[in-house]
Amino acid sequence: MQRHQWTTPILTLICLFAVVACGKFTQDSGGSLVNQNSSSLSNSQAAEALSVRPASAASAPAPAKAAAPAPAPTAPAHKASIPERTIEVPNAVPPSDANGLRLTSHEIAESGSVKPTVYYSPKIDEDESTCPKGSRVSLRDAAGTAIVTVCQRTRNICLMEGACEITQDKHVYALNYSGERNGRSVYVPIPQDGCRFGFGVRESCLDPYYTLAADLTKYSPGDVIYVPAVVGLEMPNGSKHNGFFIIRDKGRRIRGRGRFDFFTGFLNWRDGQNPFSRIGISDQNTHIPYYQVTGPRADQIRAQRAFPQLPAHTAVE
C-alpha cells in the first residue's frame, strides 16, 4: 500500500507533461514537424525553423556590393570616308612621265597591267606566192562577188589580221574584213585616202601606233588608254609617242580587261624595226601598267588624233 502512494503522483505528472507537449506540436502526413499556431511551412522551411544556429559573423547577411560606376560615355568613332572608286593595281596615279605629265585620280577610271599583242596590215605579193590551184580561194564582197582569188595562206593572214594589201598581176587590192554573211567572210575595199590603213569598229579609221583593239564587252570605242612605258618611244616618222591610245577596234580572241592588241600599220611585229616589239609589247608575258583616262584629258586626246578619223599626219607619214 505504501508503494502505490508515491507512484500515483508521478504517473499523474507524466501524463500532464505529455498532454502539454502533444498540444504544442503535431506531425504532418509527410513526416515534417509543423507549428499549429503558424501557417503551413514546406519541409525545408520547417527544418530551418527547428534548427538552432549560434549567432556569429558568418551567419550575418553579407553586405550588398556597391554598384559599379556606369562607364563614361565615349565619343563615337570617326567613320573613314570610302573613296568613290577603288583603282586596281599597279598604282592609283602614275608618276610623272618623260614629258612631265601627271594624271590625277579623278582622271583615272581603271588601271592594271597590260596583256599585249601586236597586229598589223600585211602586204602580200601573190605574184611571188605559189600554191596548188585547188587550194586557192576567193575573197568576196557583201554581194558575194569575187574581188580577188588568192592562196589559202593569204586568205588566212588577211582574216587573222583584219586587213591586208594584196598585190596580184601588178594590181594592188587593199581589203578589210567586215564580218560574216551567209556563212562566208565578207571584205570591203580600203580607200587610198581617208581610212587608208583599214577600218575598226563603227567605221573608225585605224591609226597606226595609236590604235588598240579591245574587248568591247569591257570597253567602248573611243576609250582612251594611257601606257607610260611607251612615252618618248620613237615612231617610224621620227616623232615621239605621248603614251595615249584610243580603242578603235575589236579582236576575235581579245578578252578581258587589260587585254589589248596594238596596231602597228604595215610593220610586222617580227620586224626588228617595229618600235613596239623592241620594248616587248608583242609578247603577252610582258606586263606593263596602263590607265584608262576619262574627262577633259580624254577629250583632248581624241581631238588630237581626230577620232574617229585620222589626224593630218600619222606616226608613219
C-alpha positions as CSV (number, residue, x, y, z in Angstrom):
1,M,0.0,0.0,0.0
2,Q,2.7,2.5,0.8
3,R,4.4,1.7,-2.6
4,H,1.3,2.9,-4.6
5,Q,1.0,6.1,-2.6
6,W,4.1,7.7,-4.2
7,T,3.9,6.2,-7.7
8,T,0.4,7.7,-8.4
9,P,1.5,11.3,-8.2
10,I,4.4,10.6,-10.5
11,L,2.2,9.0,-13.1
12,T,-0.1,12.0,-13.0
13,L,2.8,14.4,-13.6
14,I,4.0,12.3,-16.6
15,C,0.5,12.4,-18.2
16,L,0.2,16.1,-17.8
17,F,3.5,16.7,-19.4
18,A,2.6,14.5,-22.4
19,V,-0.7,16.4,-22.9
20,V,1.1,19.8,-23.0
21,A,3.8,18.5,-25.4
22,C,1.2,17.0,-27.8
23,G,-0.8,20.2,-27.8
24,K,2.3,22.2,-28.9
25,F,3.4,20.2,-32.0
26,T,1.9,17.6,-34.2
27,Q,3.4,15.6,-37.1
28,D,2.1,16.2,-40.6
29,S,1.5,13.4,-43.2
30,G,4.8,13.9,-44.8
31,G,6.8,13.4,-41.6
32,S,7.7,17.1,-41.1
33,L,7.0,18.8,-37.8
34,V,4.8,21.9,-38.2
35,N,3.7,24.5,-35.7
36,Q,0.0,24.5,-35.3
37,N,0.0,28.2,-34.3
38,S,1.6,29.3,-37.6
39,S,0.8,29.0,-41.3
40,S,1.9,25.8,-43.1
41,L,5.6,25.6,-44.0
42,S,7.5,23.5,-46.5
43,N,9.7,20.7,-45.4
44,S,12.8,22.8,-45.8
45,Q,11.2,25.8,-44.0
46,A,10.1,23.6,-41.2
47,A,13.6,22.2,-40.8
48,E,15.0,25.7,-40.8
49,A,12.5,26.8,-38.2
50,L,13.6,23.9,-35.9
51,S,17.3,24.3,-36.4
52,V,19.2,26.4,-33.9
53,R,22.3,28.4,-35.0
54,P,24.6,30.3,-32.8
55,A,24.8,33.9,-33.6
56,S,28.1,34.7,-35.5
57,A,29.6,36.9,-38.1
58,A,29.4,34.0,-40.5
59,S,25.6,33.8,-40.2
60,A,25.1,37.6,-40.6
61,P,23.9,38.6,-44.1
62,A,26.7,39.8,-46.3
63,P,26.7,43.5,-47.1
64,A,25.5,44.3,-50.6
65,K,28.2,45.1,-53.1
66,A,28.5,48.7,-54.2
67,A,27.1,49.2,-57.7
68,A,29.8,49.5,-60.4
69,P,30.1,53.0,-61.7
70,A,28.5,53.5,-65.1
71,P,31.1,53.6,-67.9
72,A,31.9,57.1,-69.0
73,P,30.3,57.9,-72.4
74,T,32.8,57.8,-75.3
75,A,32.7,59.8,-78.4
76,P,31.6,57.9,-81.5
77,A,34.4,56.5,-83.6
78,H,35.1,58.5,-86.7
79,K,34.0,56.7,-89.8
80,A,36.6,56.8,-92.5
81,S,35.3,58.1,-95.8
82,I,35.1,55.5,-98.5
83,P,36.5,56.5,-101.9
84,E,34.1,56.6,-104.7
85,R,36.2,54.2,-106.8
86,T,38.9,51.8,-105.8
87,I,41.5,51.7,-108.6
88,E,43.3,48.4,-109.3
89,V,47.0,47.7,-109.3
90,P,49.7,48.8,-110.0
91,N,49.3,52.4,-108.8
92,A,46.3,54.7,-108.5
93,V,48.2,57.6,-110.0
94,P,51.2,57.1,-112.3
95,P,54.4,59.0,-111.7
96,S,55.3,61.9,-114.0
97,D,56.3,60.7,-117.4
98,A,59.2,61.9,-119.6
99,N,57.1,64.9,-120.6
100,G,56.2,65.9,-117.0
101,L,52.6,64.6,-117.4
102,R,50.9,63.5,-114.2
103,L,47.4,62.2,-114.1
104,T,45.1,62.8,-111.1
105,S,42.9,60.2,-109.5
106,H,39.8,61.9,-110.9
107,E,41.1,61.3,-114.5
108,I,41.6,57.6,-114.0
109,A,38.6,55.2,-114.5
110,E,40.7,52.0,-114.3
111,S,44.3,50.8,-114.0
112,G,46.1,47.5,-114.2
113,S,48.7,45.6,-116.2
114,V,48.5,45.3,-120.0
115,K,48.5,41.8,-121.6
116,P,49.7,43.0,-125.0
117,T,49.9,41.7,-128.5
118,V,50.5,43.4,-131.8
119,Y,48.6,43.2,-135.1
120,Y,49.2,44.9,-138.4
121,S,48.0,45.2,-142.0
122,P,50.3,42.8,-144.0
123,K,51.4,43.5,-147.6
124,I,51.4,40.2,-149.6
125,D,52.7,39.7,-153.1
126,E,50.7,37.0,-154.6
127,D,52.8,37.1,-157.8
128,E,55.6,35.6,-155.7
129,S,53.4,33.1,-153.9
130,T,53.0,29.6,-155.1
131,C,50.2,27.2,-154.1
132,P,48.2,24.4,-155.7
133,K,45.3,25.7,-157.9
134,G,42.8,23.6,-155.9
135,S,43.8,25.5,-152.7
136,R,43.1,28.9,-154.0
137,V,40.0,30.8,-152.5
138,S,38.2,33.9,-153.5
139,L,37.8,36.9,-151.2
140,R,34.3,38.3,-151.8
141,D,32.3,41.4,-151.1
142,A,28.9,41.8,-149.5
143,A,27.1,40.8,-152.7
144,G,29.2,37.6,-153.0
145,T,31.2,38.9,-155.9
146,A,34.8,37.7,-156.0
147,I,37.3,40.6,-155.5
148,V,40.5,38.5,-155.9
149,T,41.4,34.8,-155.7
150,V,44.4,34.0,-153.5
151,C,46.3,31.2,-151.8
152,Q,44.6,29.8,-148.7
153,R,47.5,31.1,-146.7
154,T,47.0,34.6,-147.9
155,R,43.3,34.4,-147.0
156,N,44.1,33.1,-143.5
157,I,46.5,36.0,-142.9
158,C,44.0,38.6,-144.1
159,L,41.3,37.1,-141.9
160,M,43.5,36.9,-138.8
161,E,44.9,40.5,-139.1
162,G,41.6,42.0,-140.2
163,A,43.1,44.0,-143.1
164,C,45.7,43.3,-145.8
165,E,47.1,44.7,-149.0
166,I,47.5,42.1,-151.8
167,T,49.5,42.6,-155.0
168,Q,48.4,40.3,-157.9
169,D,49.3,40.8,-161.5
170,K,50.8,44.1,-160.5
171,H,47.4,45.3,-159.2
172,V,47.0,46.2,-155.6
173,Y,43.9,45.1,-153.6
174,A,43.6,46.8,-150.2
175,L,40.9,44.8,-148.3
176,N,39.3,44.9,-144.9
177,Y,37.5,42.1,-143.3
178,S,34.0,43.3,-142.3
179,G,32.3,40.1,-140.8
180,E,30.4,37.0,-141.8
181,R,27.4,36.8,-144.0
182,N,25.5,33.7,-145.1
183,G,28.4,31.5,-143.8
184,R,31.2,33.3,-145.6
185,S,33.7,36.1,-144.9
186,V,33.0,39.5,-146.3
187,Y,35.6,42.0,-147.4
188,V,35.4,45.7,-148.3
189,P,37.9,47.8,-150.3
190,I,40.1,50.2,-148.3
191,P,40.3,53.6,-149.9
192,Q,43.6,55.1,-150.8
193,D,42.7,58.2,-149.0
194,G,40.7,58.6,-145.8
195,C,40.9,55.4,-143.7
196,R,43.9,54.1,-145.8
197,F,45.2,51.8,-143.1
198,G,41.9,50.0,-142.6
199,F,38.7,50.2,-140.6
200,G,38.0,49.4,-137.0
201,V,34.6,49.2,-135.4
202,R,31.8,51.7,-136.3
203,E,33.8,52.7,-139.4
204,S,36.5,54.3,-137.4
205,C,39.9,54.6,-139.1
206,L,42.8,52.5,-137.8
207,D,45.5,55.0,-136.6
208,P,49.0,53.2,-136.7
209,Y,50.7,53.0,-133.3
210,Y,47.8,54.9,-131.6
211,T,45.0,52.3,-132.0
212,L,44.0,49.5,-129.7
213,A,41.7,46.5,-130.3
214,A,39.9,45.6,-127.1
215,D,37.1,43.5,-125.6
216,L,34.1,45.6,-126.4
217,T,32.1,44.0,-123.6
218,K,34.5,45.7,-121.2
219,Y,35.4,48.9,-123.1
220,S,33.8,51.2,-125.6
221,P,35.1,52.6,-128.9
222,G,36.8,55.9,-128.2
223,D,38.0,54.9,-124.7
224,V,41.5,56.4,-124.0
225,I,44.2,54.2,-122.6
226,Y,47.5,55.6,-121.2
227,V,50.6,53.4,-121.2
228,P,53.6,55.2,-119.6
229,A,56.1,52.7,-120.9
230,V,55.5,53.9,-124.4
231,V,56.1,57.6,-123.6
232,G,59.1,59.0,-125.6
233,L,59.3,55.9,-127.9
234,E,60.4,57.0,-131.4
235,M,57.9,56.3,-134.1
236,P,58.8,55.4,-137.8
237,N,58.3,59.0,-138.8
238,G,60.7,60.3,-136.1
239,S,58.0,61.6,-133.8
240,K,57.8,60.7,-130.1
241,H,54.9,58.8,-128.7
242,N,52.9,60.5,-125.9
243,G,51.7,57.2,-124.4
244,F,48.0,57.7,-125.2
245,F,46.0,55.2,-127.3
246,I,42.4,55.1,-128.5
247,I,40.2,52.0,-128.7
248,R,39.1,51.8,-132.3
249,D,38.9,48.1,-133.0
250,K,38.0,44.7,-131.5
251,G,39.6,41.2,-131.8
252,R,38.2,37.7,-132.0
253,R,40.5,36.5,-129.2
254,I,40.8,39.7,-127.3
255,R,39.0,39.0,-124.0
256,G,39.0,40.7,-120.6
257,R,40.3,43.9,-119.0
258,G,43.8,45.0,-119.8
259,R,44.0,42.7,-122.8
260,F,44.9,45.0,-125.7
261,D,46.1,44.4,-129.3
262,F,48.3,47.3,-130.6
263,F,48.0,48.2,-134.2
264,T,51.4,48.9,-136.0
265,G,50.3,49.8,-139.5
266,F,52.1,47.8,-142.2
267,L,55.0,46.7,-140.0
268,N,55.1,43.1,-138.8
269,W,55.7,42.5,-135.1
270,R,58.6,40.2,-136.1
271,D,60.4,43.1,-137.8
272,G,63.2,44.4,-135.6
273,Q,62.3,47.9,-136.8
274,N,58.9,47.7,-135.1
275,P,59.2,50.0,-132.1
276,F,56.6,48.2,-130.0
277,S,58.3,44.9,-130.5
278,R,61.6,46.4,-129.2
279,I,60.0,47.1,-125.8
280,G,58.2,43.7,-125.6
281,I,54.7,44.8,-126.4
282,S,54.3,41.9,-128.9
283,D,54.7,39.4,-126.0
284,Q,51.7,38.6,-123.8
285,N,54.2,37.8,-121.0
286,T,55.1,41.5,-120.9
287,H,53.1,43.2,-118.1
288,I,53.3,47.0,-118.1
289,P,51.0,49.4,-116.4
290,Y,48.0,51.0,-118.1
291,Y,45.4,53.6,-117.1
292,Q,42.0,54.3,-118.6
293,V,41.7,58.1,-118.8
294,T,38.5,60.0,-118.7
295,G,37.3,63.6,-118.6
296,P,38.7,66.6,-120.4
297,R,42.1,65.0,-121.0
298,A,40.5,62.1,-122.8
299,D,38.5,64.5,-124.9
300,Q,41.8,66.3,-125.7
301,I,43.4,63.1,-126.9
302,R,40.5,62.1,-129.1
303,A,40.6,65.6,-130.7
304,Q,44.4,65.4,-131.3
305,R,44.0,62.1,-133.1
306,A,40.9,63.3,-135.0
307,F,38.9,60.3,-133.7
308,P,37.2,58.5,-135.4
309,Q,39.0,59.8,-138.5
310,L,42.8,60.0,-139.0
311,P,44.9,63.0,-138.0
312,A,46.6,65.0,-140.7
313,H,49.9,63.2,-140.0
314,T,50.1,59.7,-138.7
315,A,53.0,58.0,-137.0
316,V,54.2,56.5,-140.3
317,E,54.0,59.6,-142.5
